[in-house]
Amino acid sequence: MEADYVIVGSGSAGSALAYRLSEDGRYSVIVIEYGGSDIGPFIQMPAALSYPMNMRLYDWGYRTEPEPHLDNRRLVCPRGKVIGGSSSINGMVYVRGHARDFDHWAEAGAAGWAFADVLPYFKRMETWHDGGHGGDPAWRGTDGPLHVTRGPRRNPLYHAFVEAGRQAGYETTDDYNGEKQEGFGPMEMTVWRGRRWSAANAYLKPALARPNCTLVRGLARRVVISEGRARAVEVERRGRVEHIHARREVILAASSINTPKLLMLSGIGPGRHLAEHGIEVVCDRPGVGENLQDHLEVYVQYAAKQPVTLYRYWNLLGKALIGAQWLFLRRGLGTSNHFESAAFIRSAAGVEYPDIQYHFLPIAVRYDGRAAAEGHGFQAHVGPMRSKSRGRVRLASADPRTAPSIRFNYMSHPDDWTEFRTCIRLTREIFAQPAFAPFVRHEIQPGDDVRTDDEIDAFIRAHAESAFHPCGTARMGRPDDPMAVVDPDCRVIGVDGLRVADSSIFPRITNGNLNAPSIMVGEKAADHILGRRLPPENARPWIHPRWREAQR
């Protein structure tokens, strides 16, 4: 088997790559994916999001090494093992990131990836539906494959959250993906006509309808490199090992966990580490697997005075009713991820742009689907956006079937503790505003007895969870940067015919959820590969005029 381009991974970036590289019919594309079908209500029904990310059928099931600063807990690290990759098991929240995030990428050596360069690709990839809630049409796309919508926000708690933010002195924003990210307002989701609008639905399935794009099911074991050039991908399928040849290039889009693993299995990575596993060093790149980043968050939960939360449906009959409405009518509560209000704020004066994110949810529940014992309640997921902690991905074995060793090294930088305490204290202040007076009964967690720095730190160690936004393990940078893995054209430095295009290449994590910037990387990398480029757009983001002196 062979094609012009062989893509490993059918996730957010891989699907976008397959769509764009096969678009004009000039080139043939093979996409390699280990996971199975995304058909079925657990994936396609938005409200069922807690199921697929906890099912081994759809998830690689990775766990971190014991995290030394989080009571040595081993945290789950879900990655999609299914058509559509992690876009088929994620929370469907759509956040581009702040303009300054991408300007930082360019300053860090990723020339051509400033906000002016990436904005045209965000616009090209989306069809934006504002739902009559206002927004920023000049900043948004109108005819891309990815449908971006807003929930109906019928529950009064969604409006209470935004109003409480306003009462606390913060900005409001009609469109955090437009000119003004900072503030409280509606949240956006990749849901269309009641279905999860994953990268598979948006990009991969239309691409596979073309005669020049093919999906191959199998486990990618390594990239075959000879004479300094990537020639093929070694795949295990149907009990046999075979090579899928690339006439032009191999592109890794296997996630920020599996991409560095594949690079190292292929002999590209820290030479000493590869030698420890008996792997011949093809290209000594010490940055492979380093620079691992994530967003860490806690759930600040409150018991509700009024039975207005989603807890009324948290029973067999309620779930059956929601499921039936969705299945037969594509209507009702099953059509939303229920993250319908959000906020981005700054933690302190002197912080130029938001460094704290909120997801608001009108039920007190965990990602694994376990509800709070108190019954009716609501919560805000909150955490810092730009942690200074860095982790790493390493091989645990030279066997491609063995899970890699993952350590995020969460909370290893002292600033993280200061920022996280601030997150919790600012959140309590927001929920203490008059807008929530009719709804707040008492605080469930952290709890009224958690007040001092030491008590808050103990709560963070015991309860902080990943927001499932890993990135950065094959960092993009200047070709002469010893810790860069790919150059600004996404080419692996030191190996011809090989690129990486997924969240691995992020120099630094972006604000918010990573699905949108990961898809953007696939879109933009396709143009780099095809030798074309959309012209930059010099739109200027809103920055708080008093950010140097004021926190809000």
C-alpha positions as CSV (number, residue, x, y, z in Angstrom):
1,M,0.0,0.0,0.0
2,E,1.2,3.5,-0.7
3,A,0.0,7.0,-1.1
4,D,1.5,10.5,-1.7
5,Y,0.8,11.4,2.0
6,V,0.5,9.0,4.9
7,I,-1.1,10.5,8.0
8,V,-0.9,8.7,11.4
9,G,-4.0,9.6,13.4
10,S,-7.6,10.5,12.5
11,G,-8.1,13.1,15.3
12,S,-8.5,16.8,15.3
13,A,-5.5,17.7,13.2
14,G,-5.2,14.5,11.2
15,S,-8.8,14.7,9.9
16,A,-8.3,18.3,8.8
17,L,-5.0,17.3,7.0
18,A,-6.8,14.5,5.2
19,Y,-9.5,16.8,4.1
20,R,-7.2,19.6,2.8
21,L,-4.5,17.4,1.2
22,S,-7.1,15.3,-0.7
23,E,-9.3,18.3,-1.6
24,D,-8.2,19.1,-5.2
25,G,-7.7,15.5,-6.2
26,R,-4.0,15.9,-7.1
27,Y,-2.7,13.7,-4.2
28,S,-3.6,10.4,-2.6
29,V,-3.9,10.2,1.1
30,I,-3.9,7.3,3.5
31,V,-5.0,7.8,7.1
32,I,-3.9,5.2,9.7
33,E,-6.1,4.9,12.8
34,Y,-6.0,2.2,15.4
35,G,-9.4,2.9,17.0
36,G,-12.8,1.8,15.7
37,S,-16.1,3.3,14.6
38,D,-17.6,6.5,16.2
39,I,-21.1,5.4,15.4
40,G,-23.4,5.2,18.4
41,P,-25.2,7.4,20.9
42,F,-22.4,7.5,23.5
43,I,-20.2,9.5,21.1
44,Q,-22.7,11.3,18.9
45,M,-25.1,12.5,21.7
46,P,-23.4,15.6,23.2
47,A,-24.9,15.2,26.7
48,A,-23.3,11.7,27.0
49,L,-19.8,13.1,26.9
50,S,-18.8,11.5,30.3
51,Y,-19.2,8.0,28.8
52,P,-16.8,7.8,25.8
53,M,-13.8,9.3,27.7
54,N,-14.2,6.6,30.4
55,M,-14.6,3.7,28.0
56,R,-11.6,1.6,27.0
57,L,-13.4,1.0,23.7
58,Y,-12.8,4.6,22.7
59,D,-9.9,5.7,25.0
60,W,-6.3,4.6,25.1
61,G,-6.7,4.5,28.9
62,Y,-3.4,6.3,29.8
63,R,-2.6,7.3,33.3
64,T,0.2,9.4,34.6
65,E,3.1,8.3,36.7
66,P,2.5,9.2,40.4
67,E,2.4,13.0,40.4
68,P,4.7,14.1,43.2
69,H,3.0,17.4,44.0
70,L,-0.5,16.0,43.9
71,D,-0.3,13.4,46.7
72,N,1.4,11.0,44.3
73,R,-2.0,10.4,42.6
74,R,-2.0,8.8,39.2
75,L,-4.3,11.0,37.1
76,V,-6.2,9.7,34.0
77,C,-5.1,11.1,30.7
78,P,-7.8,10.2,28.1
79,R,-6.8,10.2,24.5
80,G,-9.2,9.2,21.7
81,K,-8.8,5.7,20.3
82,V,-11.6,6.0,17.7
83,I,-12.4,7.6,14.4
84,G,-12.0,11.3,15.1
85,G,-9.5,10.8,17.9
86,S,-10.0,13.0,21.0
87,S,-12.5,15.2,19.1
88,S,-14.9,12.2,19.4
89,I,-14.5,11.9,23.2
90,N,-13.9,15.5,24.3
91,G,-16.3,18.0,26.0
92,M,-17.0,19.7,22.6
93,V,-16.0,23.1,24.0
94,Y,-14.7,25.4,21.3
95,V,-12.1,28.0,22.2
96,R,-9.6,29.4,19.7
97,G,-7.2,30.7,22.3
98,H,-6.2,34.3,22.9
99,A,-4.5,36.3,20.1
100,R,-1.5,36.8,22.4
101,D,-1.0,33.1,22.7
102,F,-0.1,32.8,19.1
103,D,2.0,36.0,19.1
104,H,4.0,34.2,21.8
105,W,4.5,31.2,19.6
106,A,6.0,33.4,16.9
107,E,8.3,35.1,19.5
108,A,9.4,31.7,20.7
109,G,10.6,30.7,17.2
110,A,7.5,29.6,15.4
111,A,7.8,32.2,12.7
112,G,4.6,32.6,10.6
113,W,2.3,31.4,13.5
114,A,1.5,34.8,15.1
115,F,-2.2,35.6,15.5
116,A,-2.3,37.5,12.2
117,D,-1.1,34.3,10.5
118,V,-3.5,31.8,12.2
119,L,-6.7,33.9,12.2
120,P,-7.4,33.2,8.5
121,Y,-7.2,29.5,9.2
122,F,-9.6,29.7,12.2
123,K,-12.0,31.5,9.9
124,R,-11.5,29.0,7.1
125,M,-12.3,26.1,9.3
126,E,-15.5,27.2,10.9
127,T,-19.2,27.8,10.1
128,W,-20.2,30.0,13.0
129,H,-23.8,30.1,14.3
130,D,-24.3,32.8,16.9
131,G,-27.8,31.6,17.8
132,G,-29.1,35.2,18.0
133,H,-26.9,35.9,21.0
134,G,-24.7,38.5,19.3
135,G,-21.0,38.2,18.6
136,D,-18.3,39.2,16.3
137,P,-19.1,38.2,12.6
138,A,-16.0,40.0,11.2
139,W,-13.8,37.7,13.2
140,R,-15.6,34.5,12.4
141,G,-15.9,32.0,9.6
142,T,-19.1,31.4,7.5
143,D,-18.5,28.4,5.3
144,G,-16.0,26.0,6.9
145,P,-16.5,22.3,7.6
146,L,-16.6,22.8,11.4
147,H,-20.0,23.9,12.7
148,V,-19.7,26.0,15.9
149,T,-22.9,26.7,17.9
150,R,-24.1,27.9,21.3
151,G,-26.4,26.3,23.7
152,P,-29.9,27.7,24.3
153,R,-29.0,28.8,27.9
154,R,-32.5,28.2,29.2
155,N,-31.4,27.4,32.7
156,P,-31.5,30.5,34.9
157,L,-28.1,29.5,36.4
158,Y,-26.3,30.3,33.1
159,H,-27.5,33.9,33.3
160,A,-26.8,34.1,37.0
161,F,-23.2,33.2,36.4
162,V,-22.7,35.9,33.8
163,E,-24.5,38.5,35.9
164,A,-22.5,37.6,39.0
165,G,-19.3,38.2,37.0
166,R,-20.6,41.6,36.0
167,Q,-21.6,42.4,39.6
168,A,-18.1,41.4,40.7
169,G,-16.7,44.1,38.4
170,Y,-15.6,42.0,35.5
171,E,-16.2,42.5,31.8
172,T,-18.8,40.7,29.8
173,T,-18.2,39.5,26.2
174,D,-20.6,38.4,23.5
175,D,-17.9,36.4,21.8
176,Y,-14.8,35.1,23.5
177,N,-13.6,33.8,20.2
178,G,-13.9,37.2,18.6
179,E,-12.1,40.5,19.4
180,K,-12.7,40.3,23.1
181,Q,-11.9,37.1,25.0
182,E,-11.8,38.7,28.5
183,G,-15.1,38.6,30.4
184,F,-18.2,36.5,31.1
185,G,-20.5,35.3,28.4
186,P,-21.9,32.4,26.3
187,M,-19.8,29.3,25.7
188,E,-19.4,27.7,22.3
189,M,-19.5,24.1,21.3
190,T,-18.8,21.8,18.3
191,V,-22.4,20.6,18.1
192,W,-24.5,20.7,14.9
193,R,-28.1,19.6,14.6
194,G,-28.0,17.9,17.9
195,R,-24.9,15.8,17.2
196,R,-21.3,16.0,18.3
197,W,-19.6,17.7,15.3
198,S,-16.2,16.0,15.7
199,A,-13.3,16.3,13.3
200,A,-14.5,13.0,11.9
201,N,-17.9,14.3,11.0
202,A,-16.6,17.7,9.8
203,Y,-13.5,16.6,7.9
204,L,-12.7,12.9,7.7
205,K,-15.9,11.5,6.5
206,P,-16.2,14.0,3.6
207,A,-12.6,13.3,2.7
208,L,-13.1,9.5,2.7
209,A,-16.0,10.0,0.2
210,R,-13.3,11.0,-2.3
211,P,-11.5,8.4,-4.3
212,N,-8.1,9.6,-3.3
213,C,-8.5,9.3,0.5
214,T,-8.4,6.0,2.3
215,L,-8.6,4.9,6.0
216,V,-6.5,2.0,7.1
217,R,-7.2,0.4,10.5
218,G,-4.0,-0.7,12.4
219,L,-1.5,0.1,15.0
220,A,1.3,2.4,13.8
221,R,4.5,0.9,15.2
222,R,7.2,3.2,13.9
223,V,8.2,5.4,10.9
224,V,10.5,3.6,8.6
225,I,13.5,5.9,7.8
226,S,16.3,5.2,5.4
227,E,19.1,7.5,4.2
228,G,17.7,10.3,6.4
229,R,14.2,10.2,4.9
230,A,10.9,8.9,6.1
231,R,9.8,6.3,3.6
232,A,6.9,4.4,5.2
233,V,4.9,3.7,8.4
234,E,5.2,0.2,9.9
235,V,1.7,-0.9,10.9
236,E,0.4,-4.0,12.7
237,R,-3.0,-5.0,11.3
238,R,-4.9,-8.3,11.2
239,G,-2.0,-9.9,13.1
240,R,0.6,-9.0,10.5
241,V,3.2,-6.3,10.3
242,E,3.4,-4.4,7.0
243,H,4.7,-1.1,5.6
244,I,2.5,1.7,4.2
245,H,4.7,3.7,1.9
246,A,4.6,7.5,1.4
247,R,5.7,8.8,-2.0
248,R,5.9,12.3,-0.6
249,E,5.7,12.6,3.2
250,V,4.7,10.9,6.4
251,I,2.7,13.2,8.8
252,L,2.3,12.3,12.5
253,A,-0.9,13.6,14.0
254,A,-1.3,10.9,16.7
255,S,-1.7,13.2,19.8
256,S,0.8,14.9,22.1
257,I,1.2,11.5,23.9
258,N,1.4,9.1,21.0
259,T,3.3,11.3,18.5
260,P,6.4,11.6,20.7
261,K,6.1,7.9,21.5
262,L,6.1,7.1,17.7
263,L,9.1,9.5,17.1
264,M,11.1,7.7,19.8
265,L,10.2,4.3,18.5
266,S,11.4,5.5,15.1
267,G,14.8,6.5,16.5
268,I,14.1,10.2,16.8
269,G,14.5,11.6,20.3
270,P,16.9,11.9,23.2
271,G,19.8,9.6,22.2
272,R,20.6,8.3,25.6
273,H,16.9,7.4,26.4
274,L,16.6,5.6,23.0
275,A,19.8,3.6,23.6
276,E,18.4,2.5,27.0
277,H,15.6,0.8,25.1
278,G,17.9,-0.7,22.4
279,I,16.6,1.6,19.7
280,E,19.0,2.8,17.1
281,V,19.3,6.5,17.1
282,V,18.4,8.0,13.7
283,C,18.2,11.6,14.9
284,D,19.2,12.8,18.4
285,R,16.5,15.4,19.3
286,P,16.5,15.9,23.0
287,G,13.2,17.9,22.8
288,V,11.1,14.9,21.8
289,G,8.7,14.2,24.7
290,E,9.8,17.2,26.7
291,N,7.8,20.5,27.3
292,L,4.6,18.5,28.2
293,Q,1.9,20.9,29.4
294,D,-1.7,20.8,30.4
295,H,-4.5,22.7,32.1
296,L,-5.2,21.6,35.7
297,E,-8.5,22.5,37.3
298,V,-10.7,22.1,40.3
299,Y,-14.5,22.0,40.6
300,V,-15.9,24.6,42.9
301,Q,-19.3,23.2,43.8
302,Y,-22.4,24.6,45.5
303,A,-25.6,23.1,46.8
304,A,-28.6,24.7,45.3
305,K,-31.6,26.2,47.2
306,Q,-33.9,25.7,44.3
307,P,-34.5,22.4,42.2
308,V,-33.5,24.2,39.0
309,T,-30.4,22.1,38.2
310,L,-29.9,19.1,35.9
311,Y,-29.9,16.9,38.9
312,R,-33.6,16.3,38.5
313,Y,-32.7,14.2,35.4
314,W,-30.0,12.3,37.3
315,N,-31.9,9.1,37.5
316,L,-32.8,6.2,35.2
317,L,-36.1,7.6,34.1
318,G,-34.7,11.1,33.5
319,K,-31.7,9.8,31.5
320,A,-34.0,7.5,29.5
321,L,-36.3,10.4,28.6
322,I,-33.3,12.6,27.5
323,G,-31.9,9.7,25.5
324,A,-35.2,9.0,23.7
325,Q,-35.8,12.7,22.9
326,W,-32.3,12.8,21.3
327,L,-32.5,9.5,19.5
328,F,-35.9,10.1,17.9
329,L,-36.2,13.8,17.6
330,R,-32.6,15.2,18.0
331,R,-34.1,17.6,20.5
332,G,-33.9,18.3,24.2
333,L,-31.2,18.2,26.8
334,G,-29.3,15.5,25.0
335,T,-28.2,18.0,22.3
336,S,-26.0,20.1,24.6
337,N,-22.8,19.5,26.4
338,H,-24.3,21.8,29.1
339,F,-21.2,24.0,29.2
340,E,-23.2,27.0,28.0
341,S,-21.7,29.9,30.0
342,A,-18.0,30.7,30.4
343,A,-15.5,33.3,31.5
344,F,-11.9,34.3,31.0
345,I,-10.5,36.7,33.6
346,R,-7.1,38.0,34.7
347,S,-5.7,36.9,38.1
348,A,-3.9,40.2,38.9
349,A,-3.1,43.7,37.8
350,G,-0.1,43.5,35.5
351,V,-1.4,40.4,33.7
352,E,-2.0,41.5,30.1
353,Y,-4.6,39.0,29.0
354,P,-6.8,36.4,30.7
355,D,-5.0,33.6,32.6
356,I,-8.0,32.0,34.3
357,Q,-10.8,30.1,32.6
358,Y,-14.2,29.1,33.9
359,H,-16.6,26.4,32.6
360,F,-19.9,26.7,34.3
361,L,-22.2,23.7,34.7
362,P,-25.7,23.6,36.2
363,I,-25.1,20.4,38.1
364,A,-22.5,19.3,40.6
365,V,-20.9,16.3,38.9
366,R,-17.5,14.9,38.0
367,Y,-16.1,14.1,34.5
368,D,-16.4,10.4,35.4
369,G,-20.2,10.9,35.7
370,R,-20.4,10.7,39.5
371,A,-22.8,13.3,41.0
372,A,-22.3,15.2,44.3
373,A,-24.0,13.5,47.2
374,E,-25.9,16.7,48.1
375,G,-28.2,16.4,45.1
376,H,-29.2,19.7,43.4
377,G,-26.1,21.8,42.9
378,F,-23.9,23.6,40.3
379,Q,-20.2,24.1,39.8
380,A,-17.5,26.1,38.0
381,H,-14.4,24.4,36.7
382,V,-11.5,26.8,37.3
383,G,-7.8,26.7,36.8
384,P,-4.8,28.8,35.6
385,M,-4.1,28.9,31.9
386,R,-0.4,29.3,31.8
387,S,1.2,27.0,34.3
388,K,5.0,27.2,34.4
389,S,5.3,23.5,35.2
390,R,6.6,21.2,32.5
391,G,6.5,17.4,32.2
392,R,7.6,14.8,29.8
393,V,6.6,11.7,27.8
394,R,9.0,8.8,27.7
395,L,9.1,5.2,26.4
396,A,8.3,2.6,29.0
397,S,9.4,-0.1,26.6
398,A,10.5,-0.5,23.0
399,D,7.3,-2.6,22.5
400,P,4.9,-0.4,20.5
401,R,1.9,-1.9,22.4
402,T,3.2,-0.7,25.7
403,A,1.7,2.6,27.1
404,P,4.3,5.4,27.4
405,S,5.5,6.8,30.7
406,I,3.7,10.2,31.3
407,R,4.5,12.7,34.0
408,F,3.1,16.2,33.8
409,N,4.9,17.3,36.9
410,Y,1.8,19.3,37.9
411,M,2.3,22.1,40.4
412,S,6.1,21.8,40.4
413,H,6.5,25.5,40.0
414,P,5.9,27.7,43.1
415,D,3.9,30.2,41.1
416,D,1.3,27.6,40.3
417,W,0.3,27.4,43.9
418,T,-0.2,31.2,44.2
419,E,-2.2,31.2,40.9
420,F,-4.4,28.3,42.0
421,R,-5.2,29.8,45.4
422,T,-6.2,33.0,43.6
423,C,-8.5,31.0,41.3
424,I,-10.4,29.5,44.2
425,R,-10.7,32.8,46.1
426,L,-11.9,34.8,43.1
427,T,-14.5,32.0,42.3
428,R,-15.9,32.2,45.8
429,E,-16.2,36.0,45.4
430,I,-18.2,35.5,42.2
431,F,-20.6,33.1,43.8
432,A,-21.1,35.4,46.7
433,Q,-22.7,38.1,44.4
434,P,-26.4,39.0,44.6
435,A,-27.1,37.1,41.3
436,F,-26.5,33.8,43.1
437,A,-28.3,34.7,46.4
438,P,-31.5,32.9,45.2
439,F,-29.6,29.8,44.3
440,V,-26.7,29.2,46.7
441,R,-27.5,27.0,49.7
442,H,-23.9,26.3,50.8
443,E,-20.5,25.4,49.4
444,I,-19.9,21.7,48.8
445,Q,-16.2,21.9,47.9
446,P,-13.7,23.1,48.8
447,G,-16.1,23.7,51.8
448,D,-16.4,26.5,54.2
449,D,-13.7,25.1,56.5
450,V,-11.1,25.4,53.7
451,R,-9.8,29.0,54.1
452,T,-6.0,29.3,54.8
453,D,-3.3,28.9,52.2
454,D,-2.4,25.5,53.7
455,E,-6.0,24.3,53.7
456,I,-6.5,25.4,50.1
457,D,-3.2,23.8,49.0
458,A,-4.2,20.5,50.6
459,F,-7.5,20.6,48.7
460,I,-5.7,21.2,45.4
461,R,-3.3,18.3,46.1
462,A,-6.2,16.0,46.8
463,H,-8.8,17.2,44.2
464,A,-7.1,18.9,41.2
465,E,-7.9,17.1,38.0
466,S,-6.6,17.4,34.4
467,A,-8.7,19.4,32.0
468,F,-7.4,16.9,29.4
469,H,-5.4,19.5,27.3
470,P,-2.0,17.9,26.9
471,C,0.3,19.5,24.4
472,G,3.9,20.7,23.6
473,T,5.9,17.4,23.3
474,A,7.3,18.1,19.9
475,R,7.8,21.8,20.1
476,M,7.9,24.0,17.1
477,G,10.8,26.4,16.9
478,R,13.8,27.7,15.0
479,P,15.9,24.9,13.3
480,D,18.9,25.9,15.3
481,D,17.0,25.5,18.6
482,P,18.3,22.3,20.2
483,M,15.1,21.7,22.1
484,A,12.8,22.3,19.0
485,V,11.5,19.2,17.3
486,V,9.9,20.7,14.2
487,D,10.6,23.9,12.3
488,P,7.9,26.5,11.5
489,D,6.8,24.4,8.5
490,C,6.1,21.4,10.8
491,R,9.1,19.5,9.4
492,V,10.9,17.2,11.9
493,I,14.4,18.8,12.2
494,G,17.0,16.4,10.9
495,V,14.7,14.0,9.0
496,D,13.4,14.6,5.5
497,G,9.9,13.7,4.4
498,L,8.5,13.7,8.0
499,R,6.2,16.3,9.7
500,V,4.3,16.6,12.9
501,A,1.0,18.4,12.9
502,D,-1.0,18.1,16.1
503,S,-1.0,19.7,19.6
504,S,2.5,18.3,20.1
505,I,4.0,21.2,18.2
506,F,2.5,24.0,20.5
507,P,5.4,25.9,21.9
508,R,3.2,26.9,24.8
509,I,-0.3,25.9,25.8
510,T,-3.1,28.3,24.6
511,N,-6.0,29.7,26.6
512,G,-8.9,27.4,26.9
513,N,-9.7,24.0,25.4
514,L,-7.3,22.7,22.7
515,N,-9.6,21.2,20.1
516,A,-9.9,24.4,18.0
517,P,-6.2,25.2,17.9
518,S,-5.4,21.5,17.1
519,I,-7.7,21.6,14.1
520,M,-6.2,24.9,13.1
521,V,-2.7,23.3,13.1
522,G,-4.0,20.6,10.7
523,E,-5.5,23.2,8.4
524,K,-2.4,25.4,8.4
525,A,0.1,22.6,8.2
526,A,-1.8,21.3,5.1
527,D,-1.1,24.6,3.4
528,H,2.6,24.5,4.4
529,I,2.8,21.0,2.9
530,L,1.1,22.2,-0.3
531,G,3.2,25.3,-0.6
532,R,0.5,27.9,-0.2
533,R,-0.5,30.3,2.5
534,L,-3.6,32.4,3.3
535,P,-2.7,36.1,3.6
536,P,-2.4,37.4,7.2
537,E,-5.1,39.5,8.8
538,N,-4.1,42.3,11.2
539,A,-7.1,42.2,13.5
540,R,-6.2,43.6,16.9
541,P,-7.6,41.9,20.0
542,W,-9.3,43.8,22.9
543,I,-6.9,44.2,25.8
544,H,-8.1,45.7,29.0
545,P,-7.1,49.4,28.9
546,R,-6.1,49.4,32.6
547,W,-4.5,45.9,32.7
548,R,-1.3,47.3,34.2
549,E,-3.1,48.9,37.2
550,A,-6.3,46.8,37.6
551,Q,-7.3,43.1,37.9
552,R,-10.8,43.8,36.6
